Amino acid sequence: MRRYLWQRLLLTLISLAGVVLFSFILMHLIPGDPVDQMLGELASEQEKENLRHELGLDQPLGRQFLKYTIALASLDLGYSLHSRESVTQEILRHFPATLELSFAALILALAWGLPLGVYTAVHSLRWTQRLLNLVVLIGMSLPGVFIGPVLIYLFALKLDWFPVSERGGLEHIVLPSMSLALPLGAVIARMTGAAISEVLAQDFMRTAKAKGVGPWGLYFQHALRNALIPLITIIGLQLGALLTGTVITETIFDWQGLGTLIYSSIQRRDYPMVQGCILVVACTYVIVNLLTDLCYSIADPKVRLDK
């Protein structure tokens, strides 16, 4: 376990170093000048040059990158070019909203995806299975940019059941979490059905059925437990995607999370803020993948981390 964790830590540091380098390069390759965004078109060239010098944007890219990495080594993400506030404080202010939305969406997705996946695997010869497979396929195909406005139109504007946007009480999280949970639950249902169908064909399942094990014990305790490895994989990947890829949903519902912060910072060419957000996104994804790998040994004792 110790050797495995050290190996993963080394790979993590290498991955994060690559993220820092490429995010820095890509942000400076994007057309546009943050000084123009801050001062506007009516500012004089002298004012722009003064601000550019004050922000250090007139220095060579190599020197800017060196200063950024030195500050990063001391866990200093710098200051926003737009608000002049600490990037770390801005991220800490927005990240809880993304965590809240992501875990709410994951819970909803598991609540309808797991039972549906088990049902489609168990009743594979019935016409309902084909209908459910069609529902799953449609759910997987619908993008968030389509689901969000449809949910707003139906449940906020027409029925007036939920608020349209912004973060608030429990009623505010229903629509954005549903927007994320519908396609995610469809993916979970599809993977659950495929994994359990494979387990049901094993000899030990026929033996358990012959011994008189009931449906609950047969399908949820035996089949679902032995199908956990692919499910853990897809849930871990989807959780990482939720925590790092809710830009569209947060923008549609004006949910002030990390996705909204990234989107607005890119528009303003706020280099330190975007680079800090990308670094947090990368760290989050790596941590989720590491926890997913560690869960393998808990779900299946045959998995050995030292192999």
C-alpha positions as CSV (number, residue, x, y, z in Angstrom):
1,M,0.0,0.0,0.0
2,R,2.8,2.4,0.9
3,R,4.7,1.8,-2.3
4,Y,1.5,2.2,-4.3
5,L,0.7,5.5,-2.7
6,W,4.2,6.8,-3.3
7,Q,4.0,5.8,-7.0
8,R,0.6,7.5,-7.4
9,L,1.9,10.6,-5.6
10,L,4.9,10.8,-8.0
11,L,2.6,10.4,-11.0
12,T,0.3,13.0,-9.6
13,L,3.1,15.6,-9.2
14,I,4.2,14.9,-12.8
15,S,0.6,15.3,-14.1
16,L,0.1,18.5,-12.1
17,A,3.4,19.9,-13.5
18,G,2.1,19.3,-17.0
19,V,-1.2,20.9,-16.2
20,V,0.6,24.0,-14.8
21,L,2.8,24.3,-17.9
22,F,0.0,23.7,-20.6
23,S,-2.6,25.9,-18.8
24,F,-0.1,28.8,-18.7
25,I,0.8,28.4,-22.3
26,L,-2.7,28.0,-23.6
27,M,-4.0,31.0,-21.6
28,H,-1.4,33.3,-23.1
29,L,-2.2,31.9,-26.6
30,I,-5.9,32.9,-26.3
31,P,-6.5,36.1,-28.4
32,G,-7.2,39.2,-26.4
33,D,-5.5,41.3,-23.8
34,P,-6.7,41.4,-20.2
35,V,-5.7,45.1,-20.0
36,D,-8.2,45.9,-22.8
37,Q,-10.9,44.0,-20.8
38,M,-10.1,45.9,-17.6
39,L,-9.7,49.5,-19.0
40,G,-11.9,49.4,-22.1
41,E,-11.4,50.8,-25.6
42,L,-11.4,54.4,-24.5
43,A,-8.3,54.1,-22.3
44,S,-5.1,55.7,-23.7
45,E,-2.1,53.7,-24.7
46,Q,-0.1,55.1,-21.8
47,E,-2.7,54.0,-19.3
48,K,-2.6,50.5,-20.8
49,E,1.1,50.4,-20.7
50,N,1.2,51.5,-17.1
51,L,-1.4,48.9,-16.0
52,R,0.4,46.2,-18.1
53,H,3.7,47.1,-16.3
54,E,1.9,47.1,-12.9
55,L,0.6,43.6,-13.5
56,G,3.8,42.3,-14.9
57,L,2.3,41.4,-18.2
58,D,5.1,43.3,-20.1
59,Q,7.7,40.8,-19.0
60,P,8.8,37.8,-21.2
61,L,6.6,34.7,-20.8
62,G,9.6,32.7,-19.4
63,R,10.0,35.2,-16.6
64,Q,6.3,35.3,-15.9
65,F,6.1,31.5,-15.8
66,L,9.2,31.3,-13.4
67,K,7.6,33.8,-11.1
68,Y,4.3,31.9,-11.2
69,T,5.9,28.5,-10.4
70,I,8.0,30.0,-7.5
71,A,4.8,31.4,-6.0
72,L,3.0,28.2,-6.6
73,A,5.7,26.2,-4.7
74,S,4.7,28.2,-1.7
75,L,1.0,27.5,-2.4
76,D,0.4,31.0,-3.5
77,L,-2.0,31.1,-6.5
78,G,-1.6,34.8,-6.9
79,Y,-4.2,37.5,-7.3
80,S,-7.0,38.1,-9.8
81,L,-6.2,40.6,-12.5
82,H,-9.8,41.7,-12.5
83,S,-10.9,41.9,-8.8
84,R,-7.4,42.1,-7.4
85,E,-8.5,39.6,-4.7
86,S,-6.7,36.4,-3.8
87,V,-7.3,33.6,-6.2
88,T,-7.3,31.1,-3.3
89,Q,-10.0,33.0,-1.5
90,E,-12.1,33.3,-4.7
91,I,-11.9,29.5,-5.3
92,L,-12.7,28.7,-1.7
93,R,-15.7,30.9,-2.0
94,H,-17.0,29.2,-5.1
95,F,-15.9,25.6,-4.7
96,P,-18.5,24.6,-2.0
97,A,-21.3,25.4,-4.4
98,T,-19.9,23.0,-7.0
99,L,-19.4,20.3,-4.4
100,E,-23.0,20.7,-3.3
101,L,-24.4,20.5,-6.8
102,S,-22.1,17.6,-7.8
103,F,-23.0,15.4,-4.8
104,A,-26.7,16.2,-5.1
105,A,-26.6,15.2,-8.8
106,L,-24.7,12.0,-8.0
107,I,-27.2,10.9,-5.3
108,L,-30.1,11.5,-7.7
109,A,-28.3,9.6,-10.5
110,L,-27.6,6.6,-8.2
111,A,-31.2,6.7,-6.9
112,W,-32.7,6.0,-10.4
113,G,-29.7,4.6,-12.3
114,L,-28.9,1.6,-10.0
115,P,-32.4,0.2,-9.7
116,L,-33.1,0.7,-13.4
117,G,-29.8,-1.0,-14.3
118,V,-30.6,-4.0,-12.1
119,Y,-34.1,-4.2,-13.5
120,T,-33.0,-4.2,-17.1
121,A,-30.4,-6.9,-16.4
122,V,-32.9,-9.2,-14.6
123,H,-35.7,-8.8,-17.1
124,S,-33.6,-9.0,-20.2
125,L,-36.2,-11.0,-22.2
126,R,-39.2,-8.8,-21.6
127,W,-40.4,-5.9,-23.8
128,T,-40.1,-3.6,-20.9
129,Q,-36.3,-4.1,-21.0
130,R,-36.2,-2.7,-24.6
131,L,-38.3,0.3,-23.6
132,L,-36.0,1.0,-20.6
133,N,-32.9,0.6,-22.8
134,L,-34.4,3.2,-25.1
135,V,-35.0,5.6,-22.2
136,V,-31.4,5.0,-21.0
137,L,-30.1,5.7,-24.6
138,I,-32.1,8.9,-24.8
139,G,-30.9,10.0,-21.4
140,M,-27.3,9.4,-22.4
141,S,-27.7,11.4,-25.6
142,L,-29.2,14.5,-24.2
143,P,-26.7,17.3,-23.5
144,G,-26.9,19.5,-20.5
145,V,-27.3,22.6,-22.7
146,F,-30.6,21.1,-23.8
147,I,-31.8,19.5,-20.5
148,G,-31.3,22.7,-18.5
149,P,-33.5,25.1,-20.5
150,V,-36.2,22.4,-20.9
151,L,-36.4,21.9,-17.1
152,I,-36.5,25.6,-16.5
153,Y,-39.3,26.0,-19.0
154,L,-41.4,23.1,-17.6
155,F,-40.9,23.3,-13.9
156,A,-40.0,26.9,-13.3
157,L,-41.9,29.0,-15.9
158,K,-44.9,26.8,-16.7
159,L,-45.6,24.9,-13.4
160,D,-43.8,27.4,-11.1
161,W,-42.6,24.6,-8.8
162,F,-39.0,25.6,-8.5
163,P,-36.9,28.8,-8.8
164,V,-35.3,29.6,-12.1
165,S,-31.7,30.2,-11.0
166,E,-29.3,31.2,-8.3
167,R,-28.1,29.3,-5.2
168,G,-30.3,29.2,-2.2
169,G,-32.4,26.7,-0.3
170,L,-33.1,23.1,-1.1
171,E,-35.6,24.1,-3.8
172,H,-32.9,25.9,-5.7
173,I,-30.7,22.8,-6.2
174,V,-33.5,20.6,-7.6
175,L,-33.4,21.7,-11.3
176,P,-29.6,22.0,-11.8
177,S,-29.0,18.7,-10.0
178,M,-31.7,17.0,-12.2
179,S,-30.0,18.5,-15.3
180,L,-26.8,16.7,-14.3
181,A,-28.4,13.6,-12.9
182,L,-30.5,12.6,-15.9
183,P,-27.6,11.8,-18.3
184,L,-25.4,10.6,-15.5
185,G,-28.1,8.2,-14.2
186,A,-28.5,6.9,-17.7
187,V,-24.8,6.0,-17.9
188,I,-24.9,4.3,-14.5
189,A,-28.0,2.3,-15.5
190,R,-26.3,1.2,-18.7
191,M,-23.1,0.1,-17.0
192,T,-25.1,-1.5,-14.1
193,G,-27.2,-3.5,-16.5
194,A,-24.2,-4.7,-18.5
195,A,-22.1,-5.6,-15.4
196,I,-24.9,-7.5,-13.7
197,S,-25.9,-9.4,-16.9
198,E,-22.3,-10.7,-17.0
199,V,-22.4,-11.7,-13.3
200,L,-25.8,-13.4,-13.7
201,A,-24.2,-15.8,-16.3
202,Q,-21.7,-17.1,-13.7
203,D,-22.0,-20.5,-12.1
204,F,-22.2,-19.2,-8.5
205,M,-25.3,-17.2,-9.3
206,R,-27.1,-20.4,-10.5
207,T,-25.9,-22.1,-7.4
208,A,-27.3,-19.4,-5.2
209,K,-30.6,-19.5,-7.0
210,A,-30.8,-23.2,-6.6
211,K,-30.2,-22.9,-2.9
212,G,-33.3,-20.7,-2.7
213,V,-31.8,-17.3,-2.2
214,G,-34.5,-14.7,-2.6
215,P,-34.6,-12.0,-5.3
216,W,-33.3,-9.3,-3.0
217,G,-30.3,-11.3,-1.9
218,L,-29.7,-12.8,-5.3
219,Y,-29.7,-9.6,-7.3
220,F,-28.6,-6.9,-4.9
221,Q,-26.3,-8.8,-2.4
222,H,-24.7,-11.3,-4.8
223,A,-25.0,-9.8,-8.4
224,L,-24.6,-6.1,-7.6
225,R,-21.8,-6.8,-5.1
226,N,-19.8,-8.8,-7.7
227,A,-20.4,-6.1,-10.3
228,L,-19.0,-3.3,-8.2
229,I,-15.6,-2.9,-10.0
230,P,-17.0,-1.4,-13.2
231,L,-19.6,0.5,-11.3
232,I,-16.9,2.1,-9.0
233,T,-14.9,3.0,-12.1
234,I,-17.8,4.8,-13.9
235,I,-19.0,6.5,-10.6
236,G,-15.5,7.7,-9.9
237,L,-15.0,9.0,-13.4
238,Q,-18.5,10.7,-13.4
239,L,-17.9,12.2,-10.0
240,G,-14.6,13.7,-11.2
241,A,-16.4,15.0,-14.3
242,L,-19.2,16.5,-12.2
243,L,-16.7,18.3,-9.9
244,T,-14.7,19.7,-12.7
245,G,-17.1,20.0,-15.6
246,T,-20.3,21.7,-14.5
247,V,-19.5,24.9,-16.4
248,I,-22.6,24.7,-18.7
249,T,-25.1,23.8,-16.0
250,E,-23.8,26.4,-13.6
251,T,-23.9,29.1,-16.3
252,I,-27.5,28.1,-17.3
253,F,-28.8,28.2,-13.7
254,D,-26.6,31.0,-12.5
255,W,-25.1,28.7,-9.9
256,Q,-22.1,30.5,-8.5
257,G,-19.7,27.6,-8.4
258,L,-16.3,26.9,-9.8
259,G,-17.6,26.4,-13.4
260,T,-19.1,29.9,-13.4
261,L,-15.9,31.3,-12.1
262,I,-13.8,29.6,-14.8
263,Y,-16.2,30.8,-17.5
264,S,-16.2,34.4,-16.4
265,S,-12.4,34.4,-15.9
266,I,-11.8,33.1,-19.4
267,Q,-14.0,35.9,-20.8
268,R,-12.0,38.5,-18.9
269,R,-8.6,36.9,-19.7
270,D,-7.9,36.7,-16.0
271,Y,-4.8,34.5,-16.3
272,P,-4.1,33.8,-12.5
273,M,-7.7,33.0,-11.8
274,V,-8.0,30.6,-14.8
275,Q,-4.7,28.9,-14.0
276,G,-5.6,28.5,-10.3
277,C,-9.0,27.0,-11.2
278,I,-7.5,24.6,-13.7
279,L,-5.0,23.5,-11.1
280,V,-7.8,22.9,-8.5
281,V,-9.7,21.0,-11.2
282,A,-6.7,18.8,-12.0
283,C,-6.0,18.1,-8.3
284,T,-9.7,17.2,-7.7
285,Y,-9.8,14.8,-10.6
286,V,-6.5,13.1,-9.5
287,I,-7.7,12.7,-5.9
288,V,-11.1,11.2,-7.1
289,N,-9.2,8.8,-9.3
290,L,-6.9,7.8,-6.5
291,L,-9.8,7.2,-4.1
292,T,-11.5,5.1,-6.9
293,D,-8.4,2.9,-7.2
294,L,-8.3,2.4,-3.4
295,C,-12.0,1.4,-3.4
296,Y,-11.2,-1.5,-5.7
297,S,-9.4,-3.4,-3.0
298,I,-12.4,-2.9,-0.6
299,A,-14.9,-4.0,-3.2
300,D,-12.9,-7.0,-4.4
301,P,-10.2,-8.6,-2.2
302,K,-8.7,-10.2,-5.3
303,V,-7.4,-6.8,-6.4
304,R,-3.9,-6.2,-5.2
305,L,-2.5,-2.7,-5.2
306,D,1.1,-3.9,-5.5
307,K,0.5,-5.5,-8.9
